[in-house]
Amino acid sequence: MKSFTFTTTPKIILECGAAKRLGAFVAPRMQRPILLTDKGLVAASLIAPVLESFAATGLDHLLYDDVQADPPAARVRKAIEAARAHDADGVVAMGGGSSMDTAKLVAVLAKSDQALEDIYGADKVTGRRLPLVVAPTTAGTGSEVTSISVVTSETDEKVGVVDDALYPDMAVLDPETTLGLPRNVTAATGVDAMVHAIEAYTNVHRKNPVSDALAREALSLLAANIVTACEKPMDIEARGRMLLGSLLAGQAFANSPVGAVHALAYPLGGIFHVPHGLSNSLMLEPVLRFNAEKAAPLYAELGAALGLDASGTDEARSAAFIARMVEIIEATGVERRLGQVGVSHNDLPKMAEDAMNVQRLLVNNPRAVTYDDALRMYTEVL
């Protein structure tokens, strides 16, 4: 039997209304937290009940709402300085992947002598981490159960920080916080979570029985509920299942990392500031078709998670799986072409060059990707 290691966030709470009690969950771990979020959530009145719960439990908190999508390194450094100025003894994040990714870096660097650029890469964190509690408000990134944080560098490249110190101590999932999310956000983040499940299942190095089981269940939940969540944004059951599916996919890819979809998506975020979930959604179809030459048996197995016929050859079942994934993506209404997000033909060579620099992910892909392959896949969806 093949050996493997599986790690995840040690405590997970999924409960309607949990955000209103976040202070009670946080208080045993910290007394002077910094709460990281974005101005959109503050304006949407999602943060007010959290602050009330903090006050009710006597927490001397600092609200930091200057988190930006695809967190730029400069913004992350500002958040670290804010935590230091507050003398924070813990970090709380409420929001999407950007808030959680920023919070992870604040937690490991606020009391450390290391600089942000010192921990780029894998297993570079040496300082003491502050207690960390996260509450996702989108069903997509799975950051609440991963040891990964992604930063946009000063040269507009996506840079990963990977270290077990980045696993939060607790994840608090409240479906009520996702009610009414705009369709485009629901669609892009939901497809992102499905990409996590698919790529975890096809990883050529760290695929394992636990991540496989989680990936299959995640894909089943997400595929069955994403269109409902898009069309009925106040459907609490669909929202809850999307949050759970995202979490399970996050646990899967945290232990069996993602591949070419993410590698080709990174230049879209770094150069054009396309949201991460949408970037992955745009690149999923061409990568699936490219990988099918090597991954057909695995795609055939994943078809069962979508309720597809289990008879026929691997190649036929793989083709049916890809076709069904395309149907689901189209039904969400998410953008399907690079031209819709401002990419032109002249941009593709630079994007392909940048994608080839993401070897930490490309090595996980079931089929080797060359520069010409990347350029061709971008061209397919231009």
N, C-alpha and C positions, 0 to 999 in steps of 0.2 A: 504494500500500500504506500502511495506517495505521501511524504511528510508535508505538513503545512502548518502555518500559524495564523490564528484569527484573533483580531483585536477590535474592540469597539468602545463607544462611550459607555461608561459603567452604569449610568442610571438614565432611563428614558420614561417620560410621562406623556401619555396621550390622553387628553381629557378636555371636553368642551368646557370653556370658562376658565381654564387653567391660567391664562394670562392675567386674569384679575387677581389671582392669588400668587403671582410670581414673587412678591416680597416674602411670603412665607417659605417658599422653596429656597430663596436666596439667603435669608437671614442666618441660617445655621453655618453658612460657609464664609460670609463676609459682612462687614458693617459699614464700609465706606466704598461701595461699588461705583464704578463708572459704567453708565448705561449707554451703549453705542447703538445708534439707529440713524435713520435718514429723515430729512425734512418732510418727505412725502408722508411717512407714517405719522409724524407729529401732526401734520395738517389734516390727516384722515381721522384724527382723534383716537388712534389705536394705542398711543403711548400714555394718554392721560390716566386710564385705569391702572396701568402698571405703576405709574408714579404715585398714585393714591395708595396702592398696596405697599409700596416702599415706605411711604410716610407712616402708614398704619403699623408697620413693624419696626419703626424707629431707625431706618437706614439713612445714613448721611450720604446721599447719593449725588453724583454729578451727571446731568444729562448732556451727552455729546451727540448732536444730531447732524454733524457735518460729514457723514460717510458718503462716499461717492461710488457710483457703479464702476465695476472693474477697477478696484481701488488703486489710484496712483500712489506711488511710493511716497511722494511728498505729503499726501493726505494721511497716510498711515503714520508717518513720523509726527505729524501734528497731533494725532490721537494719542500717541505714546506720550508726548510731552504733556498733554492735558491730564492723562492718568497720573503722571508723576507730580504735576502741580497740585492735584487733588489729594495726593498721598493715598491713592486707591489701594485697597487691600483685596480687591477682586474685580472681575470684569463680567458684565452681562451684555449680551447682544440680543436685540429684537429686530428682525427684518429678514431680508433675503440673504443670498450667499455673500454679497459684498460686506454687509454688516458683520456676519459671522466670521468671514475671512479676516477682516480688520481686527475684530475682537481677539482672535487667536494670536495674532502678532503682538497686539498690545499686552496680552496676558504673559507672553514669554519674554517681552523686552522691557516692560515698565520697571522692573527691578534688576535689570541685567546691564552689564557693561558692554554687551554685544551691540553692534549697529545692525540695522535692518539688512544691509547688503552682506553682512557676515553670515547670515543664515540662509541665503539663497541656495537652493539645492536640497540634498537629502541628509538628514541626521547631523545637522550643524548646531543645533540648539544646545547650549551648555548652562545657561542661567536658570534661576529659580522661577517657575511659572506661578502666577497668581491664580487663585481659584477662578473657574470659568463656567458660566451657565449661559446657554443659548436657547432662543425661542424663535424658530423659523416662522415666517409669515407667507412664504411661498412654498409650493410643492414642486421642488425641482432640483436644487443643488445637492441636497443630502449633506451639506457641510456640517450639520449638527452631529454627524457620526463619522467624520473623516479626520485624518491627521494631515490635511492638505490646506494650504492657503495660497491663493494666486494674486500676485501684485503686478500692476502695469509699471514697468521701469521708466526711467527718464528718456529712454530711447524707444518708447512705445512698444516694447516687447513684453509678452506675458512671462513672468518669472514665477516658478513654483517654490514654495517652502514645504518640505515634507519631513515630518518628525513626529514621533509618538507623543511628544509633549503638547502637540496641537489638538489632541483629542479633548473635547470638553469634559467636564466632570458630570454635567447633567444636560439633557435636552428636554425641553418642555414644549410639547406640540399641542396647540389649541386650534381645532378646525374653525372656530368662530373668527379667528384673526384673519382667515383667508376668504371669508364670505365677501362677495361683491368685487373680488379682484377683476380688473379689466380682462376681457377675452384674450387680448394679445399676450398679456403676462401669463395668464393661465395656460395658454397654448404653448408658448415657448418654454416655460419652465417645466411643463409636463412632458414635452418631448425630450427635453434635456435629461429628465429622470429616466425615461425609457432608453435613451442612449447609454446612460450609466449601466443599466441592467444588461443591455446587449453586449457592450464592450467588456464588462466584467466576465460574462459567460464565454467570451471568445479569447480571453487573454492567453497567450502561448506560454507564459512562464509561471504565473501564480494562481491560475484557475484551480479551485478546490471544491470539495463537496458542499461545504457550508455556503460559500459565496454563490455556487450554482443554485442551490435551493432558494436562497434569498433573491437572486436575480430572476428566477422563473416566477416566483410569487409576486415580486415587484412588477414585472412586466404584465402579468395577468391583471393585477389591480389597476395599474395605470391605463392600460389599453381599454379596459371595460368602463372607465369612469371619466377619461379626459374630455370626451365630447360632451357628456352631460355637464361636467363642471364648466365648460365653455358656454354652453347654451342656457344653463340654469345656474347662474353664479351664486344663488343663495341656497343651493341644495347642500345641506350640511352633511348628508351621508356621502355624497360624491366627494365633497371637499375633504372629509376625514379619510376616505380611502385613498385619495391622491396624496395626502400627507404621509400616510402609512407606506404607500408604494414608494414614495420618494425616499423615505428613511431606509427601507429595506434595500433599495437600489444603492443608496449611499453606503450602507454596510458592506454590500457586495463589492463595489469598486474600490472602497478603502483598502480591501484586502486582495483584490484581483484587479489591478489598475486598468484604466481606459487606454484607448489606442488612437487610431488614425482620425476618427471623427473629431476628437478633441484637438489633436495636433493641427489639423487643417482649419479648425474653427478659431484657434488662437490668433492668427493674423487678422481675422475679421474684428476681433475685439480690440487688439492692440493698435491697429492702424486706423480702423473706421469707427471704433467705439460702438460696435454692434453688441447688444446685450448677449451675455454668454449663452443663455438658453437658445436664443434665436440663431446664434452662430452655429451651434451644434445641430439645430433643426435643419438649417440650410445644407449642411454637409452630410447628413445621414444617408440620404438615398444614394449619392454617387459612391460613397465608401462601402455601403452594403453591396452594391453591384460589383465593385472592384474586389471585395473580399470573398465573394461567393465562390470563386474558383478554389479557395482553400477551406472556407468555413461552411460550405454547404451542409455537412452533417449536423453541425451545431445550430445553424439557422433552421434546419428541419426540426430539430428538437424544440427550439423556441417557438415554432409555429403552434405546437400543442398548447403553449401558454396563452395563445390568442384564440384557441378553440378551433384551429384548422384541422382538416382531415389528416390523420396520421398515416394514411396509406400512400403508396407511390414511392418513387426513387427519392433519394436525398436531394438531387438537383431540382426535381419538380416541387418538392415540399419547400425547399429553400426559396425558389422563385415565388411560390405562393406567400411565403412569409414576407418577403420584400414587398410584394404587391399590396399585402394587407397593411403593412406599416405605412406605405405611401398613401393608401386610402385614409388611414387615421389622421395622418398629418394634414392632408388636404381638407378633411372634414373640420379640423380645428380653425381653419382660415388663416393660419400663420403664413408669412411670406415664404415664397418658394424659390425665388431667383436672386442671385447676387446683385443684379442690376437694381432691384427694389430697395437695396440698402446702400446704394451709392457707389458700387464697385463697377469699374470699367475694364475693358479688355487690357488696357495698358497697365493696370494694377496687378494683374495675375502673376507675372514673373517674380515680382517682389514678394507677393504672398507665398508663392511656392518656395522661394528661398527661405523665408522665415519659418515656414512649416517644417522644412528639413532640419531646422535647428532644434526642434522639439523631439530629439531622439529619445528622451526619457519615456515618452509615450509611444513613439513609433515602434520601439523595440517590443512592445506588447502586442502589436497588431498581428493577426493571423497570416497576413501576406505582406512581404517587404514592400515598402513604398519608396520610389525614386523621385527625384525632382520632376522628371517628365510625367510620372504617374500623378503627382500632385497637381501639376499644371493642367493635365487632361481632366482631372476631376473638377477642378475649379471651372474650366471651360464648359463642362457639361451642364452646370447650373447657372451659368452667366445669364 
